[in-house]
């Protein structure tokens, strides 16, 4: 009995290869309801993360824009009163501007106000020591002189912001002042303390995440319960299908045994007596007479019937030997192919989990169907049968070098697929890139179906 036994050493496989194999197997196990439930859970998780991040960010941006509108209105009022000249961007009366800013920003927690000209000179500040000092323009300040207002968290970098750094987190507002010619002649820079807002935002963010987390937790429990219930249903169906297939196989074996006994006892033995009677009658007549010739012809016909009957009984009896394990059945199949045809066949059976009698019979029939199709329809000259252990399943591969799969499942393959799926397994037949066909069938391990 020629076959090669290979040990399946899964530890040698790359980590991500094993992870993908497990994922594909478990994904196939879930069924339609389980897949929809997991997809719904994944989409809900993405939506929850988007809400948890998006809601606080949206609120913060809305508040910044609202404060920007307030600061812009104050600056517009200052220019309307001539406290900041739009003609040249100068400040004619520092004390009057200081009083106006103190009055207009009384409801805003402002800690610093500066008015810049395009050369980087501070022409006004509520901190007198900064007035008439020149600093390099920051990128945001330079953008403001190009007409781009800014409302964002303050970076507080550079020498111009030494006094503000000790005041904690702040908002920065840059409001361009447009001159009569349409060009930006000055930029008003306002810093506002953001500690109170951040406390409010942190509290809101915590409540948002709590709500999102609680919703996701409830959804997760619901989906897990749904998947578990679906798994139990699939497991019951698989066990029921396995029992039905087992009962069917047992009934077939009993019927086969009854037919063998009936043919042997009721037809085979009387046929022998008929042959002996013919031979006895033939011995009593003249060998040269026509009667002897006719008796010889009838005896030959009886022998032919006897030979045909013996052949059919042998085939029926061979079916009773299917109680062998999967390895032995495949080895016998390979030996039969070698003795009956010129097809070159190799068998590689690796270690696999224990399988029920029905699962072994189903895999063997799948292999026999694949081999028959390769010989009959694909004109294959080389066959390779491989049995390996996957993640929670046993996989049977049959590869050939024939003309390739045409994409349509015939009656035999459709029946094979139905039997495999009834056990929780599956079937995949594809055309190989290098030519030929890959036939892959699998059945789950005995403990796989338990939720």
C-alpha positions as CSV (number, residue, x, y, z in Angstrom):
1,X,0.0,0.0,0.0
2,X,1.9,3.0,-1.3
3,X,1.2,6.3,0.3
4,X,3.2,9.1,1.9
5,X,2.4,10.2,5.4
6,X,3.5,13.7,6.3
7,X,3.3,15.4,9.7
8,X,1.5,18.7,9.7
9,X,3.7,21.0,11.7
10,X,1.6,24.1,12.0
11,X,4.1,25.8,14.2
12,X,6.4,26.4,11.2
13,X,3.7,28.5,9.4
14,X,4.1,32.3,9.7
15,X,2.0,33.9,12.4
16,X,-0.1,36.0,10.1
17,X,-0.7,32.9,7.9
18,X,-2.2,31.1,10.8
19,X,-4.2,34.1,11.8
20,X,-5.7,34.4,8.3
21,X,-6.5,30.7,8.3
22,X,-8.2,30.9,11.6
23,X,-10.2,34.0,10.5
24,X,-11.3,32.3,7.3
25,X,-12.4,29.2,9.0
26,X,-14.3,30.9,11.8
27,X,-15.9,33.3,9.2
28,X,-17.2,30.3,7.4
29,X,-18.5,28.8,10.6
30,X,-20.6,31.8,11.5
31,X,-23.2,31.4,8.8
32,X,-25.3,34.2,7.3
33,X,-26.8,35.5,10.6
34,X,-23.4,35.5,12.4
35,X,-21.7,37.3,9.5
36,X,-24.3,40.0,9.4
37,X,-24.2,40.4,13.2
38,X,-20.4,40.8,13.2
39,X,-20.5,43.3,10.3
40,X,-23.1,45.3,12.2
41,X,-21.0,45.3,15.3
42,X,-17.9,46.4,13.3
43,X,-19.9,49.2,11.6
44,X,-21.3,50.2,15.0
45,X,-17.8,50.4,16.5
46,X,-16.6,52.6,13.6
47,X,-19.7,54.8,14.0
48,X,-19.2,55.0,17.8
49,X,-15.5,56.0,17.4
50,X,-16.5,58.6,14.8
51,X,-19.2,60.0,17.2
52,X,-16.8,60.0,20.2
53,X,-14.2,61.9,18.3
54,X,-16.4,64.0,16.0
55,X,-18.9,65.4,18.5
56,X,-16.4,67.1,20.9
57,X,-14.3,68.3,17.9
58,X,-17.4,69.7,16.3
59,X,-18.5,71.4,19.5
60,X,-15.0,72.9,20.0
61,X,-14.9,74.1,16.4
62,X,-18.4,75.7,16.8
63,X,-17.3,77.5,20.0
64,X,-14.1,78.7,18.4
65,X,-16.1,80.1,15.4
66,X,-18.6,81.8,17.7
67,X,-15.8,83.4,19.7
68,X,-14.1,84.4,16.4
69,X,-17.3,86.2,15.4
70,X,-17.4,88.0,18.7
71,X,-13.7,89.1,18.4
72,X,-14.2,90.1,14.8
73,X,-17.3,92.3,15.8
74,X,-15.2,94.0,18.5
75,X,-12.4,94.7,16.1
76,X,-14.9,96.0,13.5
77,X,-16.3,98.3,16.2
78,X,-12.8,99.6,17.0
79,X,-12.1,100.4,13.3
80,X,-15.5,102.1,12.9
81,X,-14.6,104.4,15.8
82,X,-11.3,105.2,14.2
83,X,-9.3,103.7,17.1
84,X,-7.5,101.6,14.5
85,X,-7.1,103.5,11.3
86,X,-8.0,101.6,8.2
87,X,-6.1,104.0,6.0
88,X,-2.6,103.1,7.3
89,X,-3.2,100.6,10.2
90,X,-2.0,103.0,12.9
91,X,-3.3,103.6,16.4
92,X,-3.8,107.3,17.0
93,X,-4.7,107.2,20.7
94,X,-3.2,104.2,22.7
95,X,-5.1,105.1,25.9
96,X,-8.4,105.4,24.2
97,X,-7.9,102.0,22.4
98,X,-6.9,100.5,25.8
99,X,-10.1,101.7,27.4
100,X,-12.2,100.6,24.5
101,X,-10.7,97.1,24.6
102,X,-11.2,96.8,28.3
103,X,-14.8,97.7,27.9
104,X,-15.6,95.7,24.8
105,X,-13.9,92.4,26.0
106,X,-15.3,92.6,29.5
107,X,-17.4,89.4,28.9
108,X,-14.6,87.5,27.4
109,X,-11.7,86.0,29.4
110,X,-9.1,87.8,27.4
111,X,-5.5,87.8,28.7
112,X,-3.6,89.6,25.9
113,X,-4.4,91.9,22.9
114,X,-1.8,93.0,20.4
115,X,-2.1,95.0,17.2
116,X,0.6,94.2,14.6
117,X,1.8,96.0,11.5
118,X,3.1,94.2,8.4
119,X,6.7,94.7,9.5
120,X,6.3,92.6,12.7
121,X,6.1,95.7,15.0
122,X,3.7,95.7,17.9
123,X,1.9,99.0,17.6
124,X,-0.4,98.3,20.5
125,X,-0.6,95.9,23.4
126,X,-2.4,95.9,26.7
127,X,1.1,95.1,28.1
128,X,2.8,98.4,27.6
129,X,6.3,96.9,27.5
130,X,5.6,95.1,24.2
131,X,4.6,98.3,22.3
132,X,7.1,99.3,19.6
133,X,8.9,95.9,19.8
134,X,9.6,94.1,16.6
135,X,9.4,90.3,16.3
136,X,9.6,87.8,13.4
137,X,6.2,87.1,12.0
138,X,4.9,83.6,12.8
139,X,3.4,81.6,10.0
140,X,-0.1,82.2,11.3
141,X,0.5,85.9,11.6
142,X,2.0,86.1,8.1
143,X,-1.1,84.2,6.8
144,X,-3.4,86.8,8.6
145,X,-1.6,89.6,6.8
146,X,-2.6,87.7,3.6
147,X,-6.2,87.9,4.7
148,X,-6.6,84.5,6.4
149,X,-8.2,84.8,9.9
150,X,-7.3,82.2,12.5
151,X,-9.2,80.8,15.4
152,X,-7.4,77.8,17.0
153,X,-5.4,76.6,20.0
154,X,-2.4,78.8,20.7
155,X,1.1,77.5,20.1
156,X,2.7,80.2,22.2
157,X,6.1,79.9,20.6
158,X,8.6,82.6,20.0
159,X,9.8,85.6,22.1
160,X,6.6,87.6,21.4
161,X,4.6,85.2,23.6
162,X,6.8,84.8,26.7
163,X,4.3,86.5,29.0
164,X,1.4,84.3,27.9
165,X,3.1,80.9,28.3
166,X,2.6,80.9,32.1
167,X,-1.1,81.4,31.8
168,X,-1.9,77.9,30.7
169,X,-3.8,76.7,27.6
170,X,-5.3,79.5,25.5
171,X,-7.1,80.2,22.3
172,X,-5.6,82.4,19.7
173,X,-7.6,84.7,17.4
174,X,-6.0,86.6,14.5
175,X,-8.3,89.2,12.9
176,X,-7.0,91.0,9.8
177,X,-7.8,94.7,9.5
178,X,-8.5,95.6,5.8
179,X,-7.6,99.1,4.7
180,X,-9.4,101.4,2.3
181,X,-7.4,99.9,-0.6
182,X,-8.5,96.4,0.2
183,X,-5.1,95.3,1.6
184,X,-4.5,94.1,5.2
185,X,-3.0,97.0,7.0
186,X,-2.9,95.5,10.5
187,X,-3.7,92.3,12.4
188,X,-5.4,92.2,15.8
189,X,-4.1,89.3,17.9
190,X,-6.3,88.2,20.9
191,X,-5.5,85.5,23.4
192,X,-8.3,84.0,25.6
193,X,-8.0,81.6,28.5
194,X,-9.5,78.2,27.6
195,X,-9.3,76.4,30.9
196,X,-13.1,76.7,31.7
197,X,-14.0,75.6,28.2
198,X,-11.6,72.6,28.4
199,X,-13.2,71.5,31.6
200,X,-16.6,71.7,30.0
201,X,-15.3,69.9,26.9
202,X,-13.6,67.2,28.9
203,X,-16.9,66.6,30.8
204,X,-18.9,66.5,27.6
205,X,-16.3,64.1,26.0
206,X,-16.5,61.8,29.0
207,X,-20.3,61.6,28.8
208,X,-20.1,61.1,25.0
209,X,-17.7,58.2,25.4
210,X,-19.7,56.8,28.2
211,X,-22.9,56.9,26.1
212,X,-21.1,55.4,23.0
213,X,-19.3,52.8,25.2
214,X,-22.6,51.8,26.9
215,X,-24.4,51.5,23.5
216,X,-21.5,49.5,22.0
217,X,-21.4,47.2,25.1
218,X,-25.2,46.5,24.8
219,X,-24.8,45.9,21.1
220,X,-21.8,43.7,21.7
221,X,-23.7,41.5,24.2
222,X,-26.7,41.3,21.8
223,X,-24.5,40.3,18.9
224,X,-22.5,37.8,20.9
225,X,-25.8,36.2,22.1
226,X,-27.0,36.2,18.5
227,X,-23.9,34.6,17.2
228,X,-23.9,32.0,20.0
229,X,-27.5,31.2,19.3
230,X,-26.8,30.9,15.6
231,X,-23.8,28.7,16.3
232,X,-26.0,26.4,18.4
233,X,-28.6,26.2,15.7
234,X,-25.9,25.4,13.1
235,X,-24.4,22.8,15.4
236,X,-27.8,21.1,15.9
237,X,-28.4,21.1,12.2
238,X,-24.9,19.6,11.6
239,X,-25.5,16.9,14.2
240,X,-28.9,16.2,12.8
241,X,-27.5,16.0,9.2
242,X,-24.7,13.7,10.5
243,X,-27.2,11.4,12.2
244,X,-29.3,11.3,9.0
245,X,-26.3,10.6,6.8
246,X,-25.2,7.9,9.3
247,X,-28.6,6.3,9.3
248,X,-28.7,6.5,5.5
249,X,-25.3,4.8,5.3
250,X,-26.3,2.1,7.7
251,X,-29.5,1.5,5.8
252,X,-27.6,1.2,2.6
253,X,-25.1,-1.2,4.1
254,X,-28.0,-3.4,5.5
255,X,-29.7,-3.3,2.1
256,X,-26.4,-4.2,0.4
257,X,-25.9,-7.1,2.8
258,X,-29.4,-8.3,2.2
259,X,-29.0,-8.1,-1.6
260,X,-25.6,-10.0,-1.4
261,X,-27.2,-12.8,0.6
262,X,-30.2,-13.0,-1.6
263,X,-28.2,-13.1,-4.8
264,X,-25.7,-15.6,-3.4
265,X,-28.3,-18.0,-1.8
266,X,-31.3,-17.6,-4.1
267,X,-29.6,-17.2,-7.4
268,X,-26.0,-18.2,-7.1
269,X,-26.5,-21.6,-5.6
270,X,-29.4,-22.7,-7.9
271,X,-27.3,-21.5,-10.8
272,X,-24.5,-23.9,-9.8
273,X,-27.1,-26.8,-9.6
274,X,-28.3,-25.8,-13.1
275,X,-24.7,-25.9,-14.4
276,X,-24.1,-29.3,-12.8
277,X,-27.3,-30.6,-14.3
278,X,-26.4,-29.4,-17.7
279,X,-22.9,-30.9,-17.5
280,X,-24.4,-34.2,-16.2
281,X,-26.9,-34.4,-19.1
282,X,-24.1,-33.5,-21.6
283,X,-22.0,-36.4,-20.3
284,X,-24.8,-38.9,-21.2
285,X,-25.2,-38.0,-24.9
286,X,-23.0,-38.4,-27.8
287,X,-20.3,-35.6,-27.8
288,X,-20.7,-35.3,-31.6
289,X,-24.5,-34.9,-31.5
290,X,-26.3,-31.5,-31.9
291,X,-27.7,-32.0,-28.4
292,X,-24.2,-32.1,-26.8
293,X,-23.3,-28.9,-28.7
294,X,-26.4,-27.1,-27.5
295,X,-25.9,-28.2,-24.0
296,X,-22.3,-26.9,-24.2
297,X,-23.6,-23.5,-25.4
298,X,-26.1,-23.3,-22.6
299,X,-23.4,-24.3,-20.0
300,X,-21.2,-21.5,-21.4
301,X,-24.0,-19.0,-21.0
302,X,-24.6,-20.2,-17.4
303,X,-20.9,-19.8,-16.6
304,X,-21.0,-16.2,-18.1
305,X,-24.0,-15.4,-15.9
306,X,-22.1,-16.9,-12.9
307,X,-19.1,-14.8,-13.6
308,X,-21.1,-11.6,-14.0
309,X,-22.9,-12.4,-10.8
310,X,-19.7,-13.0,-8.9
311,X,-18.3,-9.6,-10.2
312,X,-21.4,-7.7,-9.1
313,X,-21.2,-9.5,-5.7
314,X,-17.6,-8.5,-5.4
315,X,-18.4,-4.9,-6.0
316,X,-21.2,-4.9,-3.5
317,X,-19.0,-6.6,-1.0
318,X,-16.3,-4.0,-1.5
319,X,-18.8,-1.3,-0.5
320,X,-19.1,-3.1,2.9
321,X,-15.4,-2.5,3.5
322,X,-16.0,1.3,3.8
323,X,-15.7,1.0,7.6
324,X,-12.0,1.5,7.2
325,X,-10.5,4.8,8.3
326,X,-10.0,7.7,5.9
327,X,-6.3,7.0,5.4
328,X,-6.8,3.4,4.5
329,X,-9.7,4.2,2.2
330,X,-7.6,6.8,0.3
331,X,-4.7,4.4,0.1
332,X,-7.0,1.7,-1.4
333,X,-8.4,4.3,-3.8
334,X,-4.9,5.2,-4.9
335,X,-3.9,1.5,-5.4
336,X,-7.0,0.9,-7.4
337,X,-6.2,3.8,-9.7
338,X,-2.6,2.6,-10.2
339,X,-3.8,-0.9,-11.1
340,X,-6.7,0.1,-13.4
341,X,-5.1,3.0,-15.3
342,X,-1.9,4.7,-16.3
343,X,-2.6,7.8,-14.2
344,X,0.3,8.8,-11.9
345,X,-1.1,9.4,-8.5
346,X,0.5,10.4,-5.2
347,X,-1.1,10.4,-1.7
348,X,0.0,12.7,1.1
349,X,-1.9,12.2,4.4
350,X,-0.9,14.5,7.2
351,X,-2.0,14.4,10.9
352,X,-5.6,15.4,11.4
353,X,-8.1,15.5,14.1
354,X,-10.3,12.4,14.8
355,X,-13.3,12.4,12.5
356,X,-16.6,10.7,12.8
357,X,-17.5,7.7,10.5
358,X,-19.9,9.9,8.5
359,X,-17.3,12.7,8.1
360,X,-14.6,10.2,6.9
361,X,-17.1,8.6,4.5
362,X,-18.1,12.0,3.1
363,X,-14.5,13.1,2.6
364,X,-13.7,9.8,0.9
365,X,-16.6,10.1,-1.5
366,X,-15.5,13.6,-2.3
367,X,-12.1,12.4,-3.1
368,X,-13.5,9.6,-5.3
369,X,-15.7,12.1,-7.1
370,X,-12.8,14.4,-7.8
371,X,-10.6,11.6,-9.0
372,X,-13.4,10.3,-11.3
373,X,-14.0,13.7,-12.8
374,X,-10.3,14.3,-13.3
375,X,-10.0,11.0,-15.3
376,X,-13.3,11.1,-17.1
377,X,-13.7,14.8,-18.0
378,X,-10.3,16.5,-17.6
379,X,-8.1,13.7,-19.2
380,X,-5.6,14.1,-16.3
381,X,-2.4,12.1,-16.2
382,X,-1.2,13.1,-12.8
383,X,-3.2,13.3,-9.5
384,X,-2.2,14.4,-6.0
385,X,-4.4,13.7,-3.0
386,X,-3.4,15.6,0.1
387,X,-5.0,15.6,3.6
388,X,-4.0,18.3,6.0
389,X,-5.3,19.8,9.2
390,X,-6.5,23.4,9.1
391,X,-7.9,25.5,11.9
392,X,-10.6,23.4,13.4
393,X,-11.1,21.4,10.2
394,X,-9.7,18.6,8.1
395,X,-8.9,19.6,4.5
396,X,-8.8,17.3,1.5
397,X,-7.1,18.6,-1.7
398,X,-7.2,16.8,-5.0
399,X,-5.0,18.4,-7.7
400,X,-4.7,17.3,-11.3
401,X,-3.0,18.4,-14.5
402,X,-6.0,18.1,-16.8
403,X,-7.9,20.6,-18.9
404,X,-9.2,22.5,-15.9
405,X,-12.5,23.2,-14.3
406,X,-15.2,24.8,-16.5
407,X,-17.0,26.6,-13.7
408,X,-20.1,24.5,-13.5
409,X,-20.9,21.9,-10.8
410,X,-22.4,18.8,-12.2
411,X,-24.8,16.5,-10.4
412,X,-22.0,14.6,-8.7
413,X,-20.2,17.7,-7.4
414,X,-23.4,19.3,-6.4
415,X,-24.4,16.2,-4.4
416,X,-20.9,16.2,-2.8
417,X,-21.1,19.8,-1.9
418,X,-24.5,19.3,-0.2
419,X,-23.2,16.4,1.9
420,X,-20.2,18.5,3.0
421,X,-22.3,21.5,3.8
422,X,-24.7,19.4,5.8
423,X,-21.8,18.5,8.1
424,X,-20.7,22.1,8.4
425,X,-18.0,21.8,5.8
426,X,-17.7,23.0,2.3
427,X,-16.4,22.5,-1.3
428,X,-14.3,24.7,-3.6
429,X,-13.3,23.8,-7.1
430,X,-11.1,26.3,-9.0
431,X,-8.9,26.2,-12.1
432,X,-5.2,26.4,-11.3
433,X,-3.1,29.1,-12.9
434,X,-0.5,26.6,-14.1
435,X,-3.2,24.4,-15.6
436,X,-5.4,21.7,-14.1
437,X,-7.9,21.8,-11.3
438,X,-7.8,22.2,-7.5
439,X,-10.6,20.4,-5.7
440,X,-10.8,21.3,-2.0
441,X,-13.2,19.8,0.4
442,X,-13.3,20.2,4.2
443,X,-15.2,19.0,7.3
444,X,-15.1,20.5,10.8
445,X,-13.5,18.8,13.8
446,X,-15.7,17.0,16.2
447,X,-15.5,19.8,18.9
448,X,-15.7,22.7,16.4
449,X,-19.4,23.0,16.3
450,X,-19.9,23.5,20.0
451,X,-20.6,27.2,20.9
